[in-house]
Amino acid sequence: MSKRAVLEVIALDAADAKAAQAGGADRLELVSDMAADGLTPTVETFRDIRSAVTVPLRVMLRLSDGFAVGGARTLDVLVEQAAALRAAGAEEFVLGFLDPDGGPDLAAVTRLAEALEGCRWTFHRAIDRTPDRAALRRALDGLPGLDTYLTAGSAQGVDEGLPVLRAEAAHQGTPGYTQQLLVGGGLRLEHLPALREAGVTAFHIGGAARPEGWTAPVDAEAVARWREALD
C-alpha cells in the first residue's frame, strides 16, 4: 500500500484553518496578502489559527512580493518576526530568497535558518525562478531545519513543470534531494496520478481549496475531494 500523501492547504485565518482541517488537510501554510503571493501573517493571526486547529502550521517569512529579501533592514525585521512567532508557539516556517543573479541568497537564507534554531522549514517556489535548480539544492543542502521544497517544477506551474518534478522525484534520497518534494502551483486533480506514480508524496493547494476565489474562504468539501483523491 502506498504511503499516505501529505496535503498542505493555504490558510489566511482561523475560518480557513478550521475548514481545511475538517476537509482532511494534514498541514497548513499560513500567509497574509495573497495579492502579493503570500506574506508573513501577524502574530495575532497565528495565535488565532493555532488555537483553532490541531494540525501542524508552517508560517511564511516574507515581507514583499518577489524573491529578493529586500535589504539588510528587511532581513532584520524578518528575524524579529520569526522570533515573535516562535515566542507565540510557531514551530515550522516557509521561506526562500534569491540573489540578483537568481541563485540562492545564501546570506539571507542562512541567517534566517540560524535564527530558527532547528525549526523545520520549507524553501518555497523561489526554486522555480532560479536558473540552476540543482546548484540551488547543493548550496542549501545541510542548512539546519530545511526539510521540504515547495515547487511546481516551473515558474509557469505544474503543467509546464511535470518533467522536472518527475526527474526530481526520481532523485529523492540522493545528496541535495533528501528534502521532501511538496508539489504546488497550478496543481489540479488530474495531475495527481502521474505525480503519485512518480513517487511524489506531498501536495500543496491554495486556490484549489477555494472554488469561489481568494475572496471566499477555504471550502471543506473542496479539500475533502483532494483528500479522497490522494487516498
N, CA, C and O of each residue as an XYZ file, in Angstrom:
924
protein
N       0.851     -1.198      0.000
C       0.000      0.000      0.000
C       0.883      1.242      0.000
O       1.862      1.304      0.744
N       0.548      2.233     -0.827
C       1.380      3.423     -0.928
C       1.254      4.273      0.332
O       0.238      4.249      1.026
N       2.321      5.025      0.605
C       2.362      5.892      1.771
C       1.299      6.975      1.657
O       1.093      7.538      0.582
N       0.623      7.267      2.769
C      -0.377      8.331      2.765
C       0.290      9.641      2.380
O       1.324     10.014      2.935
N      -0.313     10.330      1.426
C       0.243     11.589      0.949
C      -0.092     12.723      1.914
O      -1.146     12.732      2.549
N       0.833     13.676      2.006
C       0.621     14.889      2.796
C      -0.159     15.888      1.943
O       0.181     16.127      0.784
N      -1.205     16.467      2.526
C      -1.967     17.527      1.874
C      -1.831     18.796      2.701
O      -2.303     18.867      3.836
N      -1.175     19.801      2.114
C      -0.991     21.094      2.765
C      -1.891     22.124      2.089
O      -1.956     22.185      0.861
N      -2.582     22.930      2.884
C      -3.541     23.915      2.372
C      -3.166     25.300      2.896
O      -2.814     25.453      4.066
N      -3.241     26.300      2.030
C      -3.001     27.688      2.449
C      -4.181     28.188      3.278
O      -5.339     28.022      2.894
N      -3.872     28.801      4.418
C      -4.905     29.398      5.270
C      -4.543     30.842      5.571
O      -3.390     31.164      5.855
N      -5.553     31.711      5.502
C      -5.362     33.131      5.799
C      -5.866     33.502      7.187
O      -5.445     34.506      7.762
N      -6.782     32.674      7.730
C      -7.372     32.993      9.029
C      -7.906     31.718      9.676
O      -7.791     30.629      9.113
N      -8.490     31.865     10.862
C      -8.958     30.700     11.614
C     -10.097     29.973     10.903
O     -10.196     28.749     10.991
N     -10.951     30.708     10.205
C     -12.047     30.054      9.485
C     -11.504     29.158      8.376
O     -11.968     28.033      8.195
N     -10.518     29.663      7.637
C      -9.851     28.846      6.627
C      -9.263     27.594      7.261
O      -9.427     26.485      6.753
N      -8.581     27.790      8.369
C      -7.885     26.686      9.018
C      -8.854     25.594      9.459
O      -8.595     24.407      9.261
N      -9.961     26.000     10.053
C     -10.948     25.019     10.502
C     -11.523     24.236      9.328
O     -11.681     23.017      9.406
N     -11.835     24.937      8.240
C     -12.398     24.262      7.068
C     -11.387     23.304      6.455
O     -11.738     22.193      6.059
N     -10.125     23.739      6.377
C      -9.088     22.885      5.800
C      -8.881     21.631      6.637
O      -8.764     20.531      6.098
N      -8.835     21.799      7.949
C      -8.665     20.634      8.821
C      -9.871     19.705      8.712
O      -9.714     18.485      8.671
N     -11.072     20.276      8.665
C     -12.284     19.454      8.546
C     -12.289     18.668      7.244
O     -12.819     17.558      7.187
N     -11.694     19.245      6.190
C     -11.662     18.559      4.902
C     -10.587     17.500      4.792
O     -10.576     16.722      3.838
N      -9.677     17.461      5.764
C      -8.649     16.427      5.746
C      -7.244     16.909      5.488
O      -6.368     16.096      5.193
N      -6.990     18.223      5.589
C      -5.627     18.727      5.421
C      -4.734     18.186      6.529
O      -5.150     18.065      7.681
N      -3.500     17.862      6.158
C      -2.523     17.380      7.136
C      -1.722     18.514      7.744
O      -1.220     18.400      8.863
N      -1.603     19.616      7.001
C      -0.784     20.738      7.445
C      -1.294     21.990      6.750
O      -1.883     21.918      5.671
N      -1.062     23.145      7.382
C      -1.471     24.418      6.798
C      -0.253     25.304      6.584
O       0.679     25.304      7.387
N      -0.274     26.061      5.484
C       0.690     27.134      5.284
C      -0.029     28.437      5.601
O      -1.045     28.756      4.984
N       0.494     29.185      6.559
C      -0.153     30.425      6.989
C       0.497     31.613      6.301
O       1.712     31.800      6.372
N      -0.324     32.412      5.635
C       0.158     33.595      4.933
C      -0.847     34.727      5.101
O      -1.960     34.527      5.587
N      -0.427     35.918      4.688
C      -1.334     37.045      4.512
C      -1.146     37.549      3.086
O      -0.159     37.210      2.432
N      -2.074     38.346      2.608
C      -1.943     39.091      1.349
C      -1.575     38.219      0.152
O      -0.445     38.259     -0.335
N      -2.536     37.437     -0.311
C      -2.277     36.588     -1.473
C      -2.130     37.404     -2.756
O      -1.660     36.879     -3.766
N      -2.524     38.682     -2.734
C      -2.270     39.535     -3.901
C      -0.775     39.684     -4.143
O      -0.345     39.955     -5.264
N       0.021     39.504     -3.078
C       1.488     39.543     -3.172
C       2.064     38.126     -3.081
O       3.236     37.946     -2.751
N       1.230     37.124     -3.378
C       1.652     35.715     -3.375
C       2.021     35.191     -1.996
O       2.747     34.203     -1.881
N       1.525     35.845     -0.944
C       1.683     35.305      0.397
C       2.810     35.934      1.183
O       3.983     35.725      0.874
N       2.454     36.716      2.216
C       3.422     37.379      3.083
C       3.252     36.879      4.517
O       2.352     36.092      4.808
N       4.124     37.342      5.402
C       4.090     36.895      6.799
C       2.794     37.345      7.477
O       2.446     38.524      7.410
N       2.078     36.431      8.125
C       0.890     36.830      8.880
C       1.299     37.470     10.205
O       2.448     37.360     10.633
N       0.358     38.129     10.834
C       0.638     38.728     12.141
C       0.700     37.647     13.218
O       0.180     36.544     13.046
N       1.339     37.983     14.315
C       1.383     37.064     15.456
C      -0.033     36.777     15.941
O      -0.337     35.654     16.342
N      -0.895     37.782     15.906
C      -2.276     37.594     16.356
C      -3.004     36.580     15.477
O      -3.737     35.727     15.977
N      -2.798     36.680     14.178
C      -3.417     35.709     13.265
C      -2.885     34.310     13.549
O      -3.653     33.349     13.589
N      -1.582     34.195     13.746
C      -1.020     32.885     14.084
C      -1.683     32.333     15.347
O      -2.085     31.170     15.381
N      -1.794     33.156     16.370
C      -2.384     32.683     17.631
C      -3.827     32.226     17.422
O      -4.233     31.190     17.949
N      -4.603     32.997     16.652
C      -5.995     32.636     16.382
C      -6.076     31.270     15.696
O      -6.898     30.426     16.052
N      -5.203     31.075     14.706
C      -5.235     29.813     13.954
C      -4.734     28.660     14.814
O      -5.297     27.566     14.792
N      -3.672     28.915     15.569
C      -3.116     27.852     16.415
C      -4.133     27.359     17.436
O      -4.174     26.172     17.756
N      -4.956     28.277     17.946
C      -5.959     27.885     18.937
C      -7.179     27.223     18.293
O      -7.991     26.603     18.980
N      -7.303     27.361     16.955
C      -8.498     26.847     16.270
C      -8.324     25.429     15.742
O      -9.312     24.720     15.552
N      -7.082     25.002     15.500
C      -6.846     23.700     14.869
C      -5.684     22.985     15.545
O      -4.909     23.582     16.292
N      -5.585     21.686     15.260
C      -4.523     20.871     15.863
C      -3.445     20.454     14.861
O      -2.390     19.964     15.265
N      -3.693     20.640     13.557
C      -2.712     20.206     12.552
C      -1.477     21.110     12.591
O      -1.560     22.244     13.061
N      -0.332     20.618     12.102
C       0.873     21.457     12.046
C       0.674     22.686     11.165
O      -0.078     22.660     10.191
N       1.370     23.766     11.536
C       1.283     25.032     10.815
C       2.672     25.451     10.356
O       3.618     25.456     11.144
N       2.792     25.805      9.073
C       4.038     26.379      8.564
C       3.773     27.842      8.237
O       2.866     28.154      7.466
N       4.563     28.741      8.823
C       4.308     30.175      8.737
C       5.270     30.827      7.747
O       6.484     30.646      7.832
N       4.713     31.584      6.816
C       5.516     32.272      5.809
C       6.364     33.382      6.429
O       5.885     34.144      7.269
N       7.634     33.467      6.006
C       8.515     34.576      6.363
C       8.866     35.310      5.072
O       9.766     34.901      4.339
N       8.153     36.383      4.805
C       8.313     37.120      3.540
C       7.580     38.451      3.682
O       6.409     38.473      4.062
N       8.253     39.554      3.381
C       7.675     40.884      3.637
C       7.217     41.608      2.388
O       6.508     42.609      2.485
N       7.610     41.119      1.198
C       7.207     41.810     -0.026
C       7.127     40.819     -1.168
O       7.726     39.745     -1.121
N       6.376     41.196     -2.198
C       6.240     40.363     -3.388
C       7.615     40.165     -4.037
O       8.498     41.015     -3.923
N       7.774     39.045     -4.706
C       9.046     38.756     -5.347
C       9.915     37.859     -4.489
O       9.488     37.388     -3.435
N      11.145     37.622     -4.949
C      12.001     36.645     -4.287
C      13.306     37.234     -3.770
O      14.207     36.495     -3.374
N      13.415     38.571     -3.771
C      14.550     39.236     -3.133
C      14.180     39.522     -1.682
O      13.038     39.876     -1.387
N      15.146     39.370     -0.777
C      14.839     39.581      0.636
C      14.473     41.035      0.912
O      13.658     41.312      1.792
N      15.079     41.987      0.150
C      14.691     43.378      0.310
C      15.663     44.223      1.105
O      15.311     45.333      1.505
N      16.876     43.745      1.350
C      17.874     44.558      2.032
C      18.093     44.157      3.481
O      17.346     43.353      4.039
N      19.141     44.738      4.088
C      19.564     44.353      5.439
C      18.482     44.641      6.477
O      18.241     43.826      7.368
N      17.829     45.800      6.366
C      16.810     46.141      7.367
C      15.628     45.185      7.270
O      15.080     44.773      8.293
N      15.231     44.827      6.047
C      14.133     43.877      5.880
C      14.492     42.532      6.492
O      13.657     41.890      7.129
N      15.728     42.109      6.299
C      16.164     40.844      6.889
C      16.132     40.924      8.414
O      15.737     39.965      9.076
N      16.543     42.054      8.969
C      16.452     42.243     10.427
C      15.008     42.094     10.905
O      14.737     41.451     11.919
N      14.089     42.701     10.153
C      12.668     42.628     10.534
C      12.171     41.184     10.459
O      11.432     40.740     11.338
N      12.569     40.450      9.419
C      12.164     39.047      9.299
C      12.672     38.219     10.469
O      11.949     37.372     10.993
N      13.907     38.459     10.878
C      14.452     37.750     12.039
C      13.641     38.086     13.294
O      13.348     37.208     14.106
N      13.282     39.366     13.445
C      12.460     39.777     14.593
C      11.085     39.119     14.541
O      10.572     38.653     15.558
N      10.494     39.085     13.352
C       9.175     38.458     13.224
C       9.241     36.968     13.518
O       8.355     36.414     14.167
N      10.285     36.333     13.041
C      10.442     34.905     13.322
C      10.534     34.662     14.821
O       9.936     33.719     15.340
N      11.282     35.509     15.515
C      11.409     35.368     16.968
C      10.061     35.558     17.660
O       9.721     34.819     18.584
N       9.294     36.557     17.206
C       7.981     36.811     17.813
C       7.022     35.654     17.559
O       6.264     35.260     18.446
N       7.060     35.114     16.348
C       6.195     33.982     16.022
C       6.598     32.746     16.815
O       5.736     32.007     17.291
N       7.887     32.518     16.959
C       8.339     31.381     17.756
C       7.908     31.541     19.213
O       7.504     30.573     19.858
N       7.997     32.767     19.725
C       7.584     33.013     21.109
C       6.094     32.741     21.294
O       5.648     32.384     22.385
N       5.325     32.915     20.206
C       3.880     32.659     20.247
C       3.555     31.180     20.024
O       2.398     30.773     20.122
N       4.577     30.384     19.726
C       4.358     28.951     19.579
C       4.601     28.377     18.203
O       4.440     27.172     18.009
N       4.988     29.206     17.228
C       5.250     28.683     15.883
C       6.488     27.786     15.900
O       7.503     28.116     16.514
N       6.382     26.645     15.215
C       7.466     25.663     15.208
C       7.951     25.315     13.809
O       8.985     24.662     13.665
N       7.220     25.741     12.763
C       7.573     25.408     11.390
C       7.364     26.648     10.517
O       6.472     27.457     10.773
N       8.202     26.788      9.478
C       8.199     28.016      8.694
C       8.365     27.732      7.204
O       8.651     26.608      6.792
N       8.176     28.794      6.403
C       8.344     28.756      4.952
C       9.132     30.004      4.564
O       8.789     31.106      4.992
N      10.183     29.845      3.759
C      10.976     30.991      3.336
C      11.742     30.638      2.066
O      11.746     29.487      1.630
N      12.387     31.640      1.480
C      13.182     31.393      0.285
C      13.503     32.682     -0.438
O      12.597     33.417     -0.831
N      14.789     32.966     -0.620
C      15.188     34.216     -1.259
C      16.295     33.963     -2.278
O      17.153     33.100     -2.090
N      16.254     34.735     -3.360
C      17.248     34.646     -4.427
C      18.081     35.917     -4.488
O      17.626     36.996     -4.108
N      19.315     35.768     -4.976
C      20.166     36.940     -5.172
C      19.878     37.558     -6.545
O      19.074     37.005     -7.295
N      20.509     38.689     -6.900
C      20.198     39.345     -8.184
C      20.447     38.478     -9.417
O      19.868     38.731    -10.473
N      21.293     37.466     -9.297
C      21.571     36.575    -10.427
C      20.618     35.386    -10.484
O      20.699     34.564    -11.397
N      19.715     35.294     -9.509
C      18.768     34.194     -9.497
C      19.229     32.980     -8.722
O      18.505     31.989     -8.625
N      20.426     33.049     -8.169
C      20.886     31.970     -7.295
C      20.318     32.160     -5.895
O      19.687     33.179     -5.614
N      20.538     31.186     -5.015
C      20.027     31.340     -3.649
C      20.750     32.471     -2.928
O      21.969     32.601     -3.043
N      20.011     33.285     -2.190
C      20.614     34.332     -1.358
C      21.075     33.647     -0.069
O      20.362     33.627      0.934
N      22.280     33.090     -0.126
C      22.752     32.266      0.990
C      22.874     33.044      2.287
O      22.604     32.504      3.359
N      23.278     34.309      2.204
C      23.435     35.097      3.421
C      22.088     35.248      4.133
O      21.992     35.057      5.345
N      21.050     35.595      3.364
C      19.723     35.800      3.962
C      19.125     34.487      4.458
O      18.617     34.408      5.576
N      19.190     33.457      3.614
C      18.572     32.181      3.987
C      19.290     31.566      5.181
O      18.650     31.027      6.083
N      20.622     31.646      5.187
C      21.382     31.082      6.300
C      21.090     31.814      7.597
O      20.949     31.192      8.650
N      20.999     33.148      7.521
C      20.725     33.899      8.752
C      19.354     33.538      9.325
O      19.206     33.363     10.535
N      18.368     33.430      8.459
C      17.038     33.056      8.947
C      17.027     31.625      9.479
O      16.440     31.357     10.528
N      17.669     30.712      8.764
C      17.714     29.327      9.230
C      18.363     29.247     10.611
O      17.902     28.506     11.479
N      19.430     30.011     10.806
C      20.094     30.008     12.109
C      19.209     30.631     13.186
O      19.211     30.187     14.334
N      18.450     31.664     12.807
C      17.535     32.298     13.767
C      16.418     31.345     14.188
O      15.882     31.454     15.291
N      16.074     30.413     13.305
C      15.007     29.454     13.619
C      15.482     28.331     14.528
O      14.672     27.576     15.066
N      16.783     28.221     14.697
C      17.386     27.308     15.685
C      16.847     25.876     15.575
O      16.456     25.263     16.569
N      16.840     25.364     14.348
C      16.453     23.969     14.178
C      14.991     23.741     13.851
O      14.607     22.607     13.564
N      14.156     24.775     13.883
C      12.762     24.615     13.453
C      12.750     24.126     12.001
O      13.588     24.527     11.192
N      11.800     23.265     11.689
C      11.701     22.758     10.320
C      11.127     23.833      9.400
O      10.268     24.619      9.799
N      11.623     23.852      8.152
C      11.135     24.873      7.222
C      11.180     24.385      5.784
O      11.946     23.495      5.414
N      10.316     25.014      4.993
C      10.191     24.763      3.559
C      10.875     25.880      2.788
O      10.681     27.057      3.096
N      11.680     25.519      1.779
C      12.137     26.501      0.796
C      11.071     26.547     -0.287
O      10.814     25.546     -0.956
N      10.448     27.716     -0.460
C       9.257     27.787     -1.313
C       9.601     27.957     -2.788
O      10.724     27.673     -3.204
N       8.641     28.418     -3.572
C       8.741     28.379     -5.032
C       9.771     29.328     -5.632
O       9.831     29.461     -6.855
N      10.568     29.978     -4.826
C      11.735     30.675     -5.381
C      12.590     29.705     -6.187
O      13.277     30.121     -7.120
N      12.560     28.416     -5.843
C      13.336     27.433     -6.602
C      12.884     27.388     -8.063
O      13.670     27.036     -8.943
N      11.634     27.741     -8.325
C      11.125     27.726     -9.699
C      11.586     28.932    -10.507
O      11.326     29.012    -11.708
N      12.267     29.868     -9.857
C      12.756     31.078    -10.535
C      14.274     31.090    -10.681
O      14.835     32.045    -11.218
N      14.935     30.052    -10.215
C      16.384     30.022    -10.298
C      16.825     29.389    -11.621
O      16.151     28.481    -12.108
N      17.941     29.841    -12.218
C      18.376     29.252    -13.491
C      18.980     27.860    -13.345
O      19.089     27.127    -14.328
N      19.377     27.487    -12.118
C      20.020     26.184    -11.918
C      19.506     25.564    -10.626
O      20.043     25.800     -9.544
N      18.456     24.768    -10.767
C      17.803     24.173     -9.596
C      18.753     23.263     -8.828
O      18.775     23.276     -7.597
N      19.537     22.474     -9.555
C      20.444     21.535     -8.891
C      21.498     22.288     -8.085
O      21.848     21.874     -6.980
N      22.009     23.399     -8.637
C      23.006     24.193     -7.916
C      22.399     24.800     -6.665
O      23.057     24.850     -5.625
N      21.150     25.265     -6.742
C      20.477     25.812     -5.562
C      20.354     24.745     -4.483
O      20.629     25.006     -3.311
N      19.943     23.551     -4.877
C      19.804     22.465     -3.898
C      21.148     22.124     -3.246
O      21.223     21.905     -2.037
N      22.199     22.083     -4.056
C      23.519     21.784     -3.493
C      23.944     22.862     -2.506
O      24.507     22.562     -1.453
N      23.673     24.124     -2.851
C      24.078     25.240     -1.995
C      23.344     25.233     -0.656
O      23.916     25.589      0.374
N      22.078     24.828     -0.677
C      21.271     24.864      0.543
C      21.353     23.572      1.352
O      20.954     23.539      2.516
N      21.866     22.512      0.738
C      21.895     21.216      1.412
C      22.674     21.317      2.724
O      23.784     21.848      2.762
N      22.084     20.806      3.779
C      22.747     20.840      5.078
C      22.356     22.006      5.952
O      22.737     22.049      7.122
N      21.594     22.972      5.411
C      21.129     24.064      6.279
C      20.210     23.504      7.355
O      19.354     22.670      7.059
N      20.371     23.949      8.595
C      19.556     23.383      9.675
C      18.071     23.629      9.461
O      17.646     24.749      9.176
N      17.290     22.566      9.605
C      15.835     22.668      9.553
C      15.209     22.503      8.186
O      14.011     22.232      8.099
N      15.978     22.658      7.104
C      15.391     22.561      5.759
C      14.977     21.122      5.490
O      15.822     20.232      5.401
N      13.678     20.899      5.361
C      13.207     19.524      5.134
C      12.253     19.389      3.950
O      11.788     18.287      3.660
N      11.950     20.510      3.253
C      10.943     20.478      2.187
C      11.261     21.515      1.124
O      11.748     22.602      1.433
N      10.982     21.171     -0.146
C      10.963     22.143     -1.240
C       9.548     22.194     -1.801
O       9.007     21.174     -2.228
N       8.949     23.386     -1.799
C       7.659     23.607     -2.455
C       7.947     24.051     -3.879
O       8.599     25.073     -4.089
N       7.465     23.291     -4.862
C       7.794     23.587     -6.247
C       6.716     23.095     -7.198
O       6.032     22.105     -6.942
N       6.586     23.820     -8.308
C       5.737     23.369     -9.413
C       6.590     22.782    -10.532
O       6.067     22.313    -11.543
N       7.910     22.814    -10.342
C       8.805     22.353    -11.396
C       9.093     23.405    -12.448
O      10.005     23.244    -13.259
N       8.316     24.488    -12.440
C       8.444     25.565    -13.412
C       7.776     26.808    -12.854
O       6.813     26.711    -12.094
N       8.286     27.984    -13.231
C       7.635     29.235    -12.833
C       6.239     29.345    -13.423
O       5.397     30.077    -12.902
N       5.986     28.606    -14.529
C       4.671     28.647    -15.189
C       3.652     27.701    -14.553
O       2.476     27.732    -14.914
N       4.090     26.861    -13.612
C       3.154     25.975    -12.956
C       3.384     24.511    -13.293
O       4.260     24.171    -14.088
N       2.578     23.650    -12.675
C       2.768     22.208    -12.774
C       2.612     21.695    -14.209
O       3.315     20.764    -14.601
N       1.706     22.283    -15.000
C       1.564     21.836    -16.394
C       2.913     21.817    -17.101
O       3.266     20.835    -17.756
N       3.670     22.917    -16.965
C       4.982     23.019    -17.608
C       6.057     22.253    -16.837
O       7.041     21.795    -17.418
N       5.861     22.120    -15.541
C       6.918     21.577    -14.693
C       6.917     20.078    -14.491
O       7.818     19.550    -13.838
N       5.923     19.366    -15.037
C       5.820     17.923    -14.776
C       7.105     17.153    -15.067
O       7.499     16.330    -14.241
N       7.783     17.376    -16.202
C       9.020     16.618    -16.447
C      10.082     16.850    -15.371
O      10.765     15.913    -14.957
N      10.219     18.096    -14.920
C      11.189     18.411    -13.866
C      10.787     17.731    -12.560
O      11.636     17.182    -11.858
N       9.506     17.767    -12.234
C       9.038     17.138    -10.999
C       9.294     15.635    -11.014
O       9.714     15.058    -10.010
N       9.040     15.013    -12.146
C       9.306     13.568    -12.259
C      10.790     13.282    -12.047
O      11.156     12.346    -11.336
N      11.639     14.097    -12.670
C      13.083     13.893    -12.550
C      13.544     14.087    -11.107
O      14.355     13.310    -10.603
N      13.029     15.122    -10.446
C      13.452     15.373     -9.065
C      12.919     14.295     -8.125
O      13.590     13.928     -7.159
N      11.729     13.791     -8.398
C      11.202     12.696     -7.587
C      12.090     11.463     -7.723
O      12.297     10.733     -6.754
N      12.613     11.234     -8.923
C      13.485     10.079     -9.158
C      14.807     10.206     -8.409
O      15.456      9.202     -8.113
N      15.211     11.453     -8.099
C      16.464     11.682     -7.375
C      16.286     11.686     -5.859
O      17.270     11.807     -5.129
N      15.061     11.556     -5.374
C      14.805     11.661     -3.931
C      15.691     10.689     -3.151
O      15.838      9.518     -3.499
N      16.273     11.233     -2.079
C      17.127     10.428     -1.225
C      18.599     10.572     -1.534
O      19.439     10.158     -0.736
N      18.933     11.155     -2.686
C      20.336     11.360     -3.042
C      20.796     12.720     -2.526
O      19.956     13.552     -2.181
N      22.116     12.973     -2.462
C      22.594     14.266     -1.950
C      21.959     15.446     -2.687
O      21.947     15.495     -3.917
N      21.431     16.399     -1.905
C      20.735     17.548     -2.469
C      19.252     17.312     -2.675
O      18.496     18.243     -2.952
N      18.834     16.041     -2.536
C      17.428     15.685     -2.768
C      16.859     14.881     -1.595
O      15.963     14.056     -1.771
N      17.391     15.134     -0.405
C      16.894     14.413      0.772
C      15.641     15.068      1.351
O      14.942     14.455      2.158
N      15.349     16.317      0.946
C      14.163     17.019      1.447
C      12.905     16.514      0.725
O      12.971     16.043     -0.410
N      11.779     16.623      1.400
C      10.525     16.196      0.778
C      10.164     17.122     -0.385
O      10.326     18.340     -0.301
N       9.676     16.527     -1.459
C       9.194     17.274     -2.618
C       7.709     17.560     -2.399
O       6.884     16.646     -2.419
N       7.376     18.832     -2.192
C       5.994     19.272     -1.962
C       5.550     20.001     -3.229
O       6.053     21.082     -3.532
N       4.622     19.419     -3.959
C       4.242     19.963     -5.265
C       3.045     20.897     -5.131
O       2.014     20.526     -4.570
N       3.195     22.115     -5.653
C       2.108     23.088     -5.650
C       2.406     24.210     -6.620
O       3.564     24.503     -6.916
N       1.344     24.838     -7.112
C       1.477     25.930     -8.076
C       0.774     25.544     -9.363
O       1.385     24.962    -10.260
N      -0.503     25.866     -9.458
C      -1.266     25.436    -10.625
C      -1.571     23.941    -10.598
O      -1.856     23.344    -11.636
N      -1.513     23.343     -9.422
C      -1.776     21.911     -9.278
C      -3.274     21.639     -9.414
O      -4.100     22.318     -8.806
N      -3.608     20.624    -10.231
C      -5.004     20.217    -10.411
C      -5.148     18.726    -10.119
O      -4.174     17.973    -10.138
N      -6.365     18.327     -9.853
C      -6.621     16.921     -9.520
C      -6.112     15.976    -10.607
O      -5.636     14.881    -10.305
N      -6.213     16.395    -11.870
C      -5.791     15.488    -12.946
C      -4.281     15.281    -12.991
O      -3.806     14.370    -13.669
N      -3.513     16.119    -12.273
C      -2.067     15.908    -12.198
C      -1.693     14.764    -11.248
O      -0.604     14.200    -11.354
N      -2.584     14.426    -10.334
C      -2.205     13.538     -9.231
C      -1.755     12.151     -9.668
O      -0.743     11.677     -9.153
N      -2.440     11.468    -10.586
C      -1.985     10.109    -10.930
C      -0.540     10.066    -11.409
O       0.218      9.197    -10.978
N      -0.141     10.980    -12.286
C       1.230     10.974    -12.801
C       2.230     11.299    -11.698
O       3.309     10.709    -11.647
N       1.881     12.228    -10.819
C       2.790     12.603     -9.749
C       2.921     11.493     -8.714
O       4.014     11.229     -8.214
N       1.816     10.852     -8.398
C       1.869      9.733     -7.445
C       2.678      8.582     -8.031
O       3.459      7.943     -7.326
N       2.490      8.322     -9.312
C       3.242      7.251     -9.970
C       4.742      7.552     -9.931
O       5.564      6.640     -9.833
N       5.088      8.842    -10.010
C       6.494      9.246     -9.973
C       7.083      9.169     -8.568
O       8.297      9.274     -8.394
N       6.226      8.987     -7.571
C       6.704      8.871     -6.201
C       6.531     10.098     -5.346
O       7.033     10.142     -4.223
N       5.824     11.111     -5.853
C       5.579     12.325     -5.064
C       4.603     11.998     -3.934
O       3.589     11.334     -4.148
N       4.923     12.475     -2.729
C       4.123     12.126     -1.553
C       3.559     13.338     -0.818
O       2.966     13.184      0.249
N       3.733     14.554     -1.373
C       3.239     15.744     -0.671
C       2.727     16.768     -1.678
O       3.350     17.009     -2.712
N       1.582     17.364     -1.356
C       0.871     18.234     -2.289
C       0.360     19.473     -1.553
O      -0.037     19.410     -0.390
N       0.383     20.607     -2.272
C       0.081     21.914     -1.683
C      -0.966     22.607     -2.546
O      -0.779     22.754     -3.753
N      -2.070     23.034     -1.930
C      -3.114     23.726     -2.686
C      -3.501     25.037     -2.011
O      -3.467     25.170     -0.788
N      -3.867     25.994     -2.852
C      -4.339     27.291     -2.377
C      -5.675     27.597     -3.013
O      -6.727     27.418     -2.399
N      -5.624     28.067     -4.266
C      -6.859     28.375     -4.986
C      -7.761     27.165     -5.170
O      -8.983     27.304     -5.218
N      -7.167     25.978     -5.273
C      -7.975     24.770     -5.469
C      -8.866     24.469     -4.269
O      -9.848     23.738     -4.388
N      -8.522     25.031     -3.120
C      -9.350     24.853     -1.920
C     -10.421     25.928     -1.802
O     -11.182     25.952     -0.835
N     -10.477     26.825     -2.797
C     -11.412     27.963     -2.777
C     -12.091     28.065     -4.140
O     -11.698     28.895     -4.960
N     -13.088     27.247     -4.393
C     -13.745     27.260     -5.705
C     -14.321     28.620     -6.086
O     -14.498     28.903     -7.271
N     -14.617     29.464     -5.101
C     -15.203     30.780     -5.387
C     -14.154     31.887     -5.418
O     -14.501     33.066     -5.483
N     -12.880     31.520     -5.374
C     -11.818     32.514     -5.485
C     -11.248     32.937     -4.144
O     -11.741     32.544     -3.087
N     -10.192     33.754     -4.207
C      -9.463     34.126     -2.995
C     -10.243     35.061     -2.078
O      -9.868     35.240     -0.919
N     -11.321     35.659     -2.578
C     -12.131     36.494     -1.690
C     -13.074     35.644     -0.847
O     -13.696     36.151      0.086
N     -13.186     34.363     -1.166
C     -14.031     33.444     -0.410
C     -13.151     32.565      0.481
O     -11.962     32.403      0.208
N     -13.728     31.998      1.546
C     -12.931     31.159      2.449
C     -12.636     29.782      1.863
O     -13.210     29.386      0.849
N     -11.739     29.070      2.514
C     -11.486     27.669      2.166
C     -12.789     26.885      2.282
O     -13.574     27.092      3.207
N     -13.007     25.982      1.326
C     -14.197     25.146      1.279
C     -13.814     23.740      1.735
O     -13.008     23.072      1.088
N     -14.395     23.293      2.852
C     -14.041     21.989      3.413
C     -14.325     20.861      2.423
O     -13.576     19.885      2.369
N     -15.389     20.982      1.645
C     -15.721     19.932      0.680
C     -14.699     19.867     -0.446
O     -14.379     18.783     -0.933
N     -14.182     21.029     -0.864
C     -13.143     21.045     -1.895
C     -11.880     20.353     -1.381
O     -11.255     19.572     -2.098
N     -11.514     20.644     -0.140
C     -10.346     19.990      0.459
C     -10.593     18.480      0.559
O      -9.693     17.682      0.298
N     -11.804     18.099      0.935
C     -12.126     16.677      1.069
C     -12.015     15.933     -0.263
O     -11.656     14.755     -0.288
N     -12.320     16.610     -1.362
C     -12.163     15.976     -2.678
C     -10.684     15.653     -2.944
O     -10.363     14.600     -3.495
N      -9.799     16.560     -2.553
C      -8.371     16.300     -2.709
C      -7.918     15.172     -1.771
O      -7.116     14.318     -2.150
N      -8.434     15.186     -0.574
C      -8.050     14.121      0.388
C      -8.460     12.760     -0.157
O      -7.699     11.795     -0.096
N      -9.683     12.699     -0.693
C     -10.184     11.439     -1.244
C      -9.352     11.006     -2.445
O      -9.032      9.826     -2.586
N      -9.002     11.954     -3.308
C      -8.216     11.619     -4.492
C      -6.827     11.114     -4.112
O      -6.283     10.227     -4.771
N      -6.260     11.673     -3.062
C      -4.921     11.260     -2.641
C      -4.927      9.924     -1.901
O      -3.942      9.186     -1.916
N      -6.043      9.629     -1.262
C      -6.140      8.370     -0.511
C      -6.579      7.210     -1.384
O      -6.708      6.086     -0.899
